[in-house]
Amino acid sequence: MTTLAPYVTPAMLRARLSLATYIAIYDDDLTGSITEVDASEGVALTLSDAHSLVVSRLGTNYTHIPLVTDIDVPFLLKSAELNYAVGISYDRHPEYIRAYGTDPQRKNAYDRAEMTMERIQQSLLKFADAPSMPEPANIGGLVIDGGQRVFLDGSTGQRNSGDF
């Protein structure tokens, strides 16, 4: 079984949050060491959770889920995963949100991730930067009008409206 590694690194999350916010949220041991915080279970769990949210939305349309070792992981997936990670990060310490008023940033990041993944799932967005990604399996639907339907009772008393 292949373990799917996150597309986002601790350094990317740190850059998006800012160093001060990153340390405030993830430095549980109060070490002040970026290296130790990057390697912490809190960061690893956040990135894993964000990755699972992205990958779970891909399974509907795509038979190939890109691995982090693939050369061309689509930027849209990295962006959505980073936005999920930011939202999850702020959820980790609600007192930080209350103290610094960062709830709009948390909500905005999570909403952007949801919107991106929803559009990918609906096949409205396509991966322009990843030529190895196949076309999605289901692109929209087709509704056909089969003409007028009439409900009649059969000679046995059975109705023919069962397909409605």
Short mmCIF file of the C-alpha atoms (twelve columns), coordinates in Angstrom:
data_MODEL
# 
_entry.id   MODEL 
# 
loop_
_atom_site.group_PDB 
_atom_site.id 
_atom_site.type_symbol 
_atom_site.label_atom_id 
_atom_site.label_alt_id 
_atom_site.label_comp_id 
_atom_site.label_asym_id 
_atom_site.label_seq_id 
_atom_site.Cartn_x 
_atom_site.Cartn_y 
_atom_site.Cartn_z 
_atom_site.pdbx_PDB_model_num 
ATOM 1   C CA . MET A 1   0.000   0.000  0.000   1 
ATOM 2   C CA . THR A 2   1.336   3.403  -0.954  1 
ATOM 3   C CA . THR A 3   1.344   6.102  1.685   1 
ATOM 4   C CA . LEU A 4   0.378   9.445  0.228   1 
ATOM 5   C CA . ALA A 5   2.726   12.148 1.455   1 
ATOM 6   C CA . PRO A 6   1.460   15.733 1.679   1 
ATOM 7   C CA . TYR A 7   2.143   18.064 -1.228  1 
ATOM 8   C CA . VAL A 8   2.779   20.952 1.185   1 
ATOM 9   C CA . THR A 9   5.931   21.229 3.279   1 
ATOM 10  C CA . PRO A 10  6.325   22.809 6.725   1 
ATOM 11  C CA . ALA A 11  8.337   25.606 5.068   1 
ATOM 12  C CA . MET A 12  5.416   26.432 2.750   1 
ATOM 13  C CA . LEU A 13  2.992   26.514 5.686   1 
ATOM 14  C CA . ARG A 14  5.401   28.683 7.678   1 
ATOM 15  C CA . ALA A 15  5.706   31.139 4.781   1 
ATOM 16  C CA . ARG A 16  1.933   31.388 4.384   1 
ATOM 17  C CA . LEU A 17  1.215   31.858 8.103   1 
ATOM 18  C CA . SER A 18  4.240   34.078 8.893   1 
ATOM 19  C CA . LEU A 19  6.989   32.959 11.242  1 
ATOM 20  C CA . ALA A 20  5.470   34.577 14.348  1 
ATOM 21  C CA . THR A 21  2.064   32.954 13.799  1 
ATOM 22  C CA . TYR A 22  3.609   29.607 12.913  1 
ATOM 23  C CA . ILE A 23  5.669   29.537 16.119  1 
ATOM 24  C CA . ALA A 24  2.718   30.718 18.228  1 
ATOM 25  C CA . ILE A 25  0.486   27.963 16.880  1 
ATOM 26  C CA . TYR A 26  2.896   25.033 16.679  1 
ATOM 27  C CA . ASP A 27  5.667   25.564 19.255  1 
ATOM 28  C CA . ASP A 28  3.963   23.600 22.043  1 
ATOM 29  C CA . ASP A 29  7.254   22.937 23.852  1 
ATOM 30  C CA . LEU A 30  8.263   26.625 23.666  1 
ATOM 31  C CA . THR A 31  11.648  25.762 22.144  1 
ATOM 32  C CA . GLY A 32  11.713  28.622 19.653  1 
ATOM 33  C CA . SER A 33  13.509  26.289 17.238  1 
ATOM 34  C CA . ILE A 34  12.084  26.315 13.730  1 
ATOM 35  C CA . THR A 35  13.712  22.961 12.978  1 
ATOM 36  C CA . GLU A 36  12.000  21.294 15.938  1 
ATOM 37  C CA . VAL A 37  8.646   22.914 15.174  1 
ATOM 38  C CA . ASP A 38  8.860   21.831 11.512  1 
ATOM 39  C CA . ALA A 39  9.455   18.250 12.678  1 
ATOM 40  C CA . SER A 40  6.697   18.328 15.321  1 
ATOM 41  C CA . GLU A 41  3.714   16.016 15.299  1 
ATOM 42  C CA . GLY A 42  1.352   19.008 15.263  1 
ATOM 43  C CA . VAL A 43  2.684   20.217 11.914  1 
ATOM 44  C CA . ALA A 44  2.787   16.685 10.490  1 
ATOM 45  C CA . LEU A 45  -0.803  16.040 11.553  1 
ATOM 46  C CA . THR A 46  -2.031  19.328 10.079  1 
ATOM 47  C CA . LEU A 47  -0.349  18.619 6.743   1 
ATOM 48  C CA . SER A 48  -1.666  15.057 6.750   1 
ATOM 49  C CA . ASP A 49  -5.221  16.245 7.466   1 
ATOM 50  C CA . ALA A 50  -5.033  18.865 4.704   1 
ATOM 51  C CA . HIS A 51  -3.696  16.262 2.277   1 
ATOM 52  C CA . SER A 52  -6.473  13.812 3.079   1 
ATOM 53  C CA . LEU A 53  -9.074  16.517 2.378   1 
ATOM 54  C CA . VAL A 54  -7.568  17.176 -1.057  1 
ATOM 55  C CA . VAL A 55  -7.078  13.538 -2.034  1 
ATOM 56  C CA . SER A 56  -10.556 12.534 -0.890  1 
ATOM 57  C CA . ARG A 57  -12.092 14.959 -3.364  1 
ATOM 58  C CA . LEU A 58  -9.981  13.631 -6.259  1 
ATOM 59  C CA . GLY A 59  -11.118 10.027 -5.967  1 
ATOM 60  C CA . THR A 60  -14.488 10.851 -7.504  1 
ATOM 61  C CA . ASN A 61  -13.152 11.824 -10.929 1 
ATOM 62  C CA . TYR A 62  -9.552  10.669 -11.200 1 
ATOM 63  C CA . THR A 63  -8.083  7.196  -11.275 1 
ATOM 64  C CA . HIS A 64  -4.564  8.568  -10.759 1 
ATOM 65  C CA . ILE A 65  -3.897  10.464 -7.527  1 
ATOM 66  C CA . PRO A 66  -0.555  12.250 -7.945  1 
ATOM 67  C CA . LEU A 67  2.153   11.311 -5.482  1 
ATOM 68  C CA . VAL A 68  4.490   13.886 -4.014  1 
ATOM 69  C CA . THR A 69  7.287   12.112 -5.896  1 
ATOM 70  C CA . ASP A 70  5.592   12.806 -9.242  1 
ATOM 71  C CA . ILE A 71  7.339   15.477 -11.255 1 
ATOM 72  C CA . ASP A 72  4.190   17.419 -12.028 1 
ATOM 73  C CA . VAL A 73  1.839   17.598 -9.062  1 
ATOM 74  C CA . PRO A 74  -0.728  20.191 -10.188 1 
ATOM 75  C CA . PHE A 75  -0.351  23.612 -8.605  1 
ATOM 76  C CA . LEU A 76  -4.104  23.755 -7.937  1 
ATOM 77  C CA . LEU A 77  -3.772  20.768 -5.601  1 
ATOM 78  C CA . LYS A 78  -0.822  22.300 -3.768  1 
ATOM 79  C CA . SER A 79  -2.673  25.586 -3.404  1 
ATOM 80  C CA . ALA A 80  -5.842  23.945 -2.090  1 
ATOM 81  C CA . GLU A 81  -3.858  21.797 0.329   1 
ATOM 82  C CA . LEU A 82  -1.973  24.820 1.634   1 
ATOM 83  C CA . ASN A 83  -5.248  26.686 2.166   1 
ATOM 84  C CA . TYR A 84  -6.709  23.709 4.055   1 
ATOM 85  C CA . ALA A 85  -3.549  23.575 6.180   1 
ATOM 86  C CA . VAL A 86  -3.848  27.273 7.056   1 
ATOM 87  C CA . GLY A 87  -7.471  26.839 8.113   1 
ATOM 88  C CA . ILE A 88  -6.639  23.762 10.173  1 
ATOM 89  C CA . SER A 89  -3.689  25.585 11.752  1 
ATOM 90  C CA . TYR A 90  -5.849  28.382 13.092  1 
ATOM 91  C CA . ASP A 91  -8.345  25.833 14.393  1 
ATOM 92  C CA . ARG A 92  -5.538  24.304 16.446  1 
ATOM 93  C CA . HIS A 93  -5.434  27.251 18.847  1 
ATOM 94  C CA . PRO A 94  -8.763  29.126 19.056  1 
ATOM 95  C CA . GLU A 95  -7.328  31.425 21.717  1 
ATOM 96  C CA . TYR A 96  -4.874  32.750 19.125  1 
ATOM 97  C CA . ILE A 97  -7.800  33.602 16.851  1 
ATOM 98  C CA . ARG A 98  -9.577  35.429 19.665  1 
ATOM 99  C CA . ALA A 99  -6.453  37.303 20.749  1 
ATOM 100 C CA . TYR A 100 -5.348  38.427 17.289  1 
ATOM 101 C CA . GLY A 101 -8.620  38.482 15.349  1 
ATOM 102 C CA . THR A 102 -7.494  36.057 12.660  1 
ATOM 103 C CA . ASP A 103 -10.823 34.281 12.193  1 
ATOM 104 C CA . PRO A 104 -11.452 35.949 8.797   1 
ATOM 105 C CA . GLN A 105 -8.083  34.635 7.529   1 
ATOM 106 C CA . ARG A 106 -8.918  31.136 8.801   1 
ATOM 107 C CA . LYS A 107 -12.351 31.122 7.199   1 
ATOM 108 C CA . ASN A 108 -11.102 32.667 3.953   1 
ATOM 109 C CA . ALA A 109 -8.325  30.074 3.554   1 
ATOM 110 C CA . TYR A 110 -10.647 27.161 4.224   1 
ATOM 111 C CA . ASP A 111 -13.344 28.538 1.904   1 
ATOM 112 C CA . ARG A 112 -10.810 29.050 -0.922  1 
ATOM 113 C CA . ALA A 113 -9.661  25.450 -0.535  1 
ATOM 114 C CA . GLU A 114 -13.231 24.155 -0.558  1 
ATOM 115 C CA . MET A 115 -14.111 26.245 -3.618  1 
ATOM 116 C CA . THR A 116 -11.034 25.065 -5.532  1 
ATOM 117 C CA . MET A 117 -11.644 21.400 -4.751  1 
ATOM 118 C CA . GLU A 118 -15.362 21.718 -5.543  1 
ATOM 119 C CA . ARG A 119 -14.529 23.195 -8.956  1 
ATOM 120 C CA . ILE A 120 -11.965 20.471 -9.635  1 
ATOM 121 C CA . GLN A 121 -14.500 17.834 -8.626  1 
ATOM 122 C CA . GLN A 122 -17.123 19.355 -10.938 1 
ATOM 123 C CA . SER A 123 -14.514 19.485 -13.716 1 
ATOM 124 C CA . LEU A 124 -14.795 23.259 -14.025 1 
ATOM 125 C CA . LEU A 125 -11.068 23.664 -13.314 1 
ATOM 126 C CA . LYS A 126 -8.475  21.585 -15.133 1 
ATOM 127 C CA . PHE A 127 -4.808  20.990 -14.445 1 
ATOM 128 C CA . ALA A 128 -3.017  23.050 -17.091 1 
ATOM 129 C CA . ASP A 129 0.407   22.552 -15.502 1 
ATOM 130 C CA . ALA A 130 0.291   18.744 -15.186 1 
ATOM 131 C CA . PRO A 131 0.213   17.002 -18.565 1 
ATOM 132 C CA . SER A 132 0.370   13.523 -17.020 1 
ATOM 133 C CA . MET A 133 -2.960  13.985 -15.200 1 
ATOM 134 C CA . PRO A 134 -5.708  12.239 -17.163 1 
ATOM 135 C CA . GLU A 135 -8.981  13.896 -18.044 1 
ATOM 136 C CA . PRO A 136 -11.591 13.490 -15.310 1 
ATOM 137 C CA . ALA A 137 -13.817 10.439 -15.605 1 
ATOM 138 C CA . ASN A 138 -17.108 12.295 -15.342 1 
ATOM 139 C CA . ILE A 139 -17.501 15.647 -17.012 1 
ATOM 140 C CA . GLY A 140 -21.019 16.845 -16.466 1 
ATOM 141 C CA . GLY A 141 -24.143 14.904 -17.267 1 
ATOM 142 C CA . LEU A 142 -26.517 14.467 -20.146 1 
ATOM 143 C CA . VAL A 143 -30.278 14.799 -19.904 1 
ATOM 144 C CA . ILE A 144 -32.326 13.345 -22.735 1 
ATOM 145 C CA . ASP A 145 -36.007 13.946 -23.249 1 
ATOM 146 C CA . GLY A 146 -37.460 10.602 -24.265 1 
ATOM 147 C CA . GLY A 147 -40.806 12.019 -25.267 1 
ATOM 148 C CA . GLN A 148 -44.164 11.988 -23.590 1 
ATOM 149 C CA . ARG A 149 -44.795 9.448  -20.835 1 
ATOM 150 C CA . VAL A 150 -48.250 8.125  -20.099 1 
ATOM 151 C CA . PHE A 151 -49.233 6.277  -16.933 1 
ATOM 152 C CA . LEU A 152 -51.410 3.325  -17.713 1 
ATOM 153 C CA . ASP A 153 -52.515 0.486  -15.560 1 
ATOM 154 C CA . GLY A 154 -51.663 -2.878 -17.048 1 
ATOM 155 C CA . SER A 155 -54.238 -5.591 -17.520 1 
ATOM 156 C CA . THR A 156 -53.006 -7.110 -14.251 1 
ATOM 157 C CA . GLY A 157 -53.547 -3.846 -12.368 1 
ATOM 158 C CA . GLN A 158 -49.800 -3.086 -12.219 1 
ATOM 159 C CA . ARG A 159 -48.793 0.526  -12.895 1 
ATOM 160 C CA . ASN A 160 -46.053 1.284  -15.412 1 
ATOM 161 C CA . SER A 161 -44.795 4.399  -13.581 1 
ATOM 162 C CA . GLY A 162 -42.049 2.605  -11.664 1 
ATOM 163 C CA . ASP A 163 -39.198 4.481  -13.354 1 
ATOM 164 C CA . PHE A 164 -40.265 7.899  -12.093 1 
# 
